[in-house]
Amino acid sequence: MKSNNQAEKIKDVIDSRGIKSKFLAGKLGVSEAMFSYLKNGQRRWQPEQVDKICLVLNMERKDLECS
């Protein structure tokens, strides 16, 4: 499923960079609990959330697309 692969890629980038979930939750305007659900693939990322996380992580959206 596309969204799970996307969630896995986002999680990998966040973990590899050591960015705190609290910081990213604030940038996305969601609670830490909701961010945890998103990061772990338990909730689906909305397109605007993907755009925001890409901006914060200094990434292109295409970097998160499935091969």
Secondary structure, DSSP 8 states (H G I E B T S, - for coil): -HHHHHHHHHHHHHHHHT--HHHHHHHHT--HHHHHHHHTTSS---HHHHHHHHHHHT--GGGGS--
